[in-house]
Amino acid sequence: MPMVSNISLINEPTKVTIIAQKEIADRLLEKQEWKHCLTNHITLAGHGAVEYKIKGNIIVISREGSQDLHSPSRTQYGANMIAAKRLGAKAVIGFSAVGSMREYISLDSLVIPDDLADCTGRDDNLFGDGFIVHLNPNPPYSPDLRKILLDAATGDEFSGRMVNAGTYVAIPGDRFATHAESRQLTEKGHVIGMAAPEATLAIELGIHYAHVAYVVNANSHCTHEGTLQMLRTNSGLICVYLLRAAEAAAKTEFKPLEQLRGNIEVGDLSKLRNRTLYETARELCKTYGIQLPEETPSKATDEKHGHAPPQPE
């Protein structure tokens, strides 16, 4: 069945962020220097400083960091997405290496999933007190951005290896799944990886998000070194594809997300201690026609100078 989309082109480019593993992020926008975005989203997972590169309307974030590395189970998913929002992104393309849980999904395939089974157990509530998002993550991935990702493969070496749809099963990492776990997880989806929290975090912030899952192993037969070797061998093609998709997304006008409509509960916004989250909450209220309550003066901290207390992520 053809994918339904209301994509429209715009004259003013949209800012687009690519969040990828270090091996790919380092190769994207190679001539640009890494910078730090201080999100003030300090959690048990990290200090909230996010490494990024930018050129024009394309932003690249190294998911686990480029110089300051975080393991998958300690990756700052929330801080990464807040950084993308603060830098102006309207759309985020996620990229990760995954294992295949279906025989027809072969090595070296690119899967553009349309559903998500998050088995990480991570808290994906960014806002906390003062502003609550009861998001309905259906669909978890933006149909408009998924279509762009699929169209971007036309004519290149990945065109015959694209898999349209499938469920991304997320595990917390850092270890791979056991055989028994793999058998259970196979019932849940088609590919398995460690980057799923990004999808729902993006929706909370009103950002369109879609994911590119690059198959590097058959799930139970995997090593970290084998993953790195696959990424290094094909990094050139992957980067060309991701930048082509990002450039197409930058020419697209993305509509407000329906997953948030009717699912926002507003309290005292002054309780939001993070400046980007505070401003995003006000923006979402305006977008979805929600009347802002009377507020006490905001205590949201300036990310450049302040520090917020740690919060679970």
C-alpha positions as CSV (number, residue, x, y, z in Angstrom):
1,M,0.0,0.0,0.0
2,P,1.5,3.4,-0.9
3,M,2.6,5.6,2.0
4,V,0.3,8.5,2.6
5,S,2.1,11.8,3.1
6,N,1.3,15.5,3.1
7,I,4.8,16.6,2.4
8,S,5.1,20.1,0.9
9,L,8.2,21.9,-0.2
10,I,9.2,25.2,1.3
11,N,11.4,28.2,0.2
12,E,13.1,28.6,3.6
13,P,15.2,25.5,4.5
14,T,14.3,23.4,7.5
15,K,17.1,22.5,10.0
16,V,17.7,18.8,10.1
17,T,19.8,16.8,12.5
18,I,21.5,13.4,11.9
19,I,22.2,11.4,15.1
20,A,24.6,8.6,14.4
21,Q,27.2,6.4,15.9
22,K,30.7,7.8,16.2
23,E,32.1,5.8,13.2
24,I,29.5,7.5,10.9
25,A,29.2,10.8,12.7
26,D,32.9,11.4,12.4
27,R,32.7,11.0,8.6
28,L,29.7,13.3,8.1
29,L,30.6,16.9,7.5
30,E,34.3,16.0,7.9
31,K,35.6,19.5,7.4
32,Q,33.5,20.9,10.2
33,E,34.9,21.0,13.8
34,W,33.1,19.4,16.7
35,K,31.5,21.8,19.0
36,H,29.7,21.4,22.4
37,C,26.1,22.3,23.1
38,L,25.5,22.6,26.8
39,T,22.0,21.4,27.3
40,N,21.9,21.5,31.1
41,H,20.1,18.2,31.0
42,I,22.2,16.6,33.7
43,T,21.2,13.0,34.4
44,L,22.6,9.8,35.7
45,A,23.6,9.1,32.1
46,G,25.8,12.1,31.8
47,H,26.6,15.8,32.2
48,G,24.4,17.1,29.4
49,A,27.2,18.4,27.1
50,V,26.5,17.2,23.5
51,E,29.1,17.1,20.7
52,Y,27.8,18.4,17.3
53,K,28.9,19.7,13.9
54,I,26.9,22.0,11.7
55,K,27.0,23.2,8.1
56,G,24.2,25.3,6.8
57,N,20.9,23.6,7.8
58,I,22.5,20.2,8.5
59,I,23.5,19.3,12.1
60,V,25.4,16.1,13.0
61,I,25.3,14.7,16.6
62,S,27.5,11.8,17.7
63,R,25.1,9.7,19.7
64,E,27.6,8.2,22.2
65,G,29.9,11.2,21.8
66,S,33.0,11.7,19.6
67,Q,35.7,12.6,22.2
68,D,33.7,12.0,25.4
69,L,32.4,8.5,24.8
70,H,29.3,7.1,26.5
71,S,28.4,3.4,26.4
72,P,24.9,2.6,24.9
73,S,23.4,2.0,28.3
74,R,24.7,5.5,29.4
75,T,24.0,7.4,26.2
76,Q,22.5,10.8,26.8
77,Y,19.5,10.3,24.6
78,G,17.6,13.1,26.2
79,A,20.4,15.6,26.0
80,N,21.0,14.7,22.4
81,M,17.4,15.4,21.5
82,I,17.3,18.6,23.5
83,A,20.5,19.7,21.7
84,A,18.9,19.1,18.3
85,K,15.9,21.1,19.5
86,R,18.0,24.0,20.8
87,L,20.0,24.1,17.6
88,G,16.7,24.6,15.7
89,A,16.0,21.1,14.2
90,K,12.5,20.4,13.0
91,A,13.4,16.9,11.9
92,V,15.9,14.3,13.1
93,I,17.2,11.3,11.2
94,G,18.6,8.6,13.5
95,F,21.1,6.0,12.2
96,S,22.3,2.9,14.0
97,A,23.8,-0.6,13.4
98,V,21.3,-3.4,14.1
99,G,21.0,-7.2,14.1
100,S,18.5,-8.9,11.8
101,M,15.8,-11.1,13.3
102,R,14.3,-12.2,10.0
103,E,15.9,-14.4,7.3
104,Y,14.7,-12.1,4.5
105,I,16.5,-9.1,6.0
106,S,20.1,-9.7,4.9
107,L,23.4,-8.2,6.0
108,D,24.1,-4.8,4.5
109,S,20.4,-3.9,4.2
110,L,19.0,-0.6,5.3
111,V,15.7,-1.0,7.2
112,I,13.4,2.0,7.6
113,P,11.2,0.8,10.5
114,D,7.6,1.9,11.0
115,D,7.1,0.5,14.5
116,L,9.0,0.3,17.7
117,A,9.2,-2.1,20.7
118,D,11.2,-0.3,23.4
119,C,12.5,-2.9,25.9
120,T,15.1,-0.6,27.4
121,G,13.1,0.3,30.5
122,R,14.4,3.9,30.3
123,D,12.4,6.9,31.5
124,D,11.5,8.8,28.4
125,N,9.7,11.7,30.2
126,L,11.8,14.8,29.4
127,F,9.7,17.5,31.1
128,G,8.7,16.1,34.5
129,D,6.8,18.6,36.9
130,G,4.9,21.5,35.4
131,F,4.3,20.1,31.9
132,I,3.3,16.5,31.1
133,V,3.1,14.9,27.7
134,H,0.9,11.8,27.5
135,L,2.0,11.2,24.0
136,N,0.4,8.5,21.8
137,P,3.4,7.1,19.9
138,N,1.5,5.8,17.0
139,P,3.2,6.0,14.7
140,P,6.5,6.3,16.5
141,Y,8.3,7.3,13.3
142,S,7.2,10.2,11.1
143,P,5.6,9.0,7.9
144,D,6.8,12.1,6.0
145,L,10.4,11.6,7.1
146,R,10.2,7.8,6.4
147,K,9.1,8.6,2.8
148,I,12.1,10.9,2.4
149,L,14.5,8.2,3.7
150,L,13.0,5.6,1.3
151,D,13.1,8.0,-1.7
152,A,16.7,9.0,-1.0
153,A,17.9,5.5,-1.8
154,T,16.7,5.6,-5.4
155,G,19.5,5.1,-7.8
156,D,22.3,4.4,-5.4
157,E,23.9,1.2,-4.3
158,F,21.3,0.7,-1.4
159,S,18.3,0.9,-3.8
160,G,18.0,-2.9,-4.0
161,R,18.7,-3.4,-0.3
162,M,16.1,-1.1,1.3
163,V,13.5,-2.7,3.6
164,N,10.3,-0.6,3.9
165,A,8.7,-1.1,7.3
166,G,9.4,-3.5,10.2
167,T,9.6,-3.2,14.0
168,Y,12.8,-1.9,15.7
169,V,13.3,-3.8,19.0
170,A,15.5,-1.9,21.5
171,I,17.6,-3.4,24.2
172,P,19.5,-1.3,26.8
173,G,23.0,-2.5,26.0
174,D,25.9,-2.7,26.5
175,R,25.8,-6.4,26.0
176,F,24.1,-8.3,23.2
177,A,21.1,-10.5,23.8
178,T,21.4,-14.2,24.9
179,H,20.0,-16.9,22.6
180,A,17.0,-17.2,24.9
181,E,16.4,-13.5,24.9
182,S,16.8,-13.5,21.1
183,R,14.0,-16.1,20.7
184,Q,11.7,-14.0,22.8
185,L,12.6,-10.7,21.1
186,T,12.1,-12.2,17.6
187,E,8.4,-12.4,18.4
188,K,8.4,-8.6,18.9
189,G,10.1,-7.4,15.8
190,H,12.4,-7.5,12.8
191,V,15.6,-5.8,13.8
192,I,17.3,-5.3,17.2
193,G,19.4,-2.4,18.4
194,M,20.1,0.0,21.2
195,A,18.9,3.5,19.9
196,A,15.1,3.4,20.3
197,P,14.5,6.0,23.0
198,E,15.1,8.7,20.5
199,A,11.8,8.2,18.7
200,T,9.5,9.0,21.7
201,L,11.8,11.8,23.0
202,A,11.6,13.5,19.6
203,I,7.8,13.4,19.7
204,E,7.8,15.0,23.1
205,L,9.7,17.9,21.7
206,G,7.5,18.2,18.6
207,I,10.2,16.9,16.3
208,H,9.7,14.7,13.3
209,Y,11.9,11.6,13.7
210,A,12.6,8.5,11.6
211,H,15.3,5.9,11.8
212,V,17.8,4.2,9.4
213,A,18.7,0.7,10.8
214,Y,21.8,-0.7,9.1
215,V,22.0,-4.5,9.4
216,V,25.5,-5.6,10.4
217,N,24.8,-9.1,11.9
218,A,22.3,-11.9,12.4
219,N,21.6,-10.9,16.0
220,S,22.9,-14.0,17.8
221,H,26.1,-14.1,15.7
222,C,27.6,-10.7,16.5
223,T,30.7,-9.0,17.9
224,H,31.4,-5.3,18.5
225,E,34.5,-5.5,16.3
226,G,32.4,-7.0,13.5
227,T,29.9,-4.2,13.8
228,L,32.7,-1.6,13.6
229,Q,34.2,-3.3,10.6
230,M,30.9,-3.2,8.7
231,L,30.5,0.4,9.5
232,R,34.0,1.4,8.4
233,T,33.8,-0.6,5.2
234,N,30.5,1.1,4.1
235,S,30.8,4.4,5.8
236,G,31.3,6.3,2.6
237,L,28.1,5.1,1.0
238,I,26.2,5.5,4.2
239,C,27.3,9.1,4.6
240,V,26.4,10.0,1.0
241,Y,22.9,8.5,1.6
242,L,22.3,10.2,4.9
243,L,23.3,13.6,3.6
244,R,21.1,13.2,0.5
245,A,18.2,12.4,2.8
246,A,18.9,15.3,5.1
247,E,19.2,17.7,2.2
248,A,15.8,16.5,1.0
249,A,14.3,16.9,4.4
250,A,15.7,20.4,4.6
251,K,13.5,21.3,1.7
252,T,10.4,20.0,3.4
253,E,7.8,21.7,5.5
254,F,6.8,19.4,8.4
255,K,3.4,19.8,10.0
256,P,2.7,19.7,13.8
257,L,2.7,16.1,15.1
258,E,-0.7,14.6,15.6
259,Q,0.7,12.3,18.4
260,L,0.7,15.4,20.7
261,R,-2.7,16.7,19.9
262,G,-5.0,16.4,23.0
263,N,-2.2,14.8,25.0
264,I,-0.6,17.7,26.7
265,E,-1.3,18.6,30.4
266,V,-0.1,22.0,31.5
267,G,0.7,22.9,35.1
268,D,3.1,25.5,36.5
269,L,5.7,26.0,33.8
270,S,8.0,27.8,36.2
271,K,8.9,24.4,37.6
272,L,10.8,23.6,34.4
273,R,14.4,24.2,35.3
274,N,15.7,23.7,31.8
275,R,15.5,26.7,29.5
276,T,15.1,24.8,26.2
277,L,12.4,22.6,27.8
278,Y,10.6,25.7,29.2
279,E,10.6,27.4,25.8
280,T,9.5,24.2,24.1
281,A,6.6,23.8,26.4
282,R,5.4,27.3,25.6
283,E,5.9,26.7,21.9
284,L,3.9,23.5,22.1
285,C,1.0,25.2,23.9
286,K,0.9,27.8,21.2
287,T,1.0,25.2,18.4
288,Y,-1.8,23.1,19.8
289,G,-4.0,26.0,21.0
290,I,-3.5,25.4,24.7
291,Q,-4.0,28.4,27.0
292,L,-1.0,29.2,29.0
293,P,-1.6,29.4,32.8
294,E,-0.5,32.3,34.9
295,E,3.1,31.6,36.0
296,T,5.4,32.5,38.8
297,P,8.7,33.9,37.4
298,S,10.6,31.1,35.6
299,K,13.6,29.5,37.3
300,A,14.7,27.9,34.1
301,T,18.5,28.0,34.0
302,D,20.6,29.5,31.3
303,E,22.5,26.5,29.8
304,K,25.6,28.6,29.3
305,H,26.0,29.3,33.0
306,G,23.6,27.4,35.3
307,H,23.4,23.9,36.5
308,A,20.2,21.9,37.2
309,P,20.1,19.1,39.7
310,P,20.5,15.5,38.4
311,Q,17.3,13.8,37.3
312,P,16.7,10.2,36.2
313,E,16.6,9.6,32.4
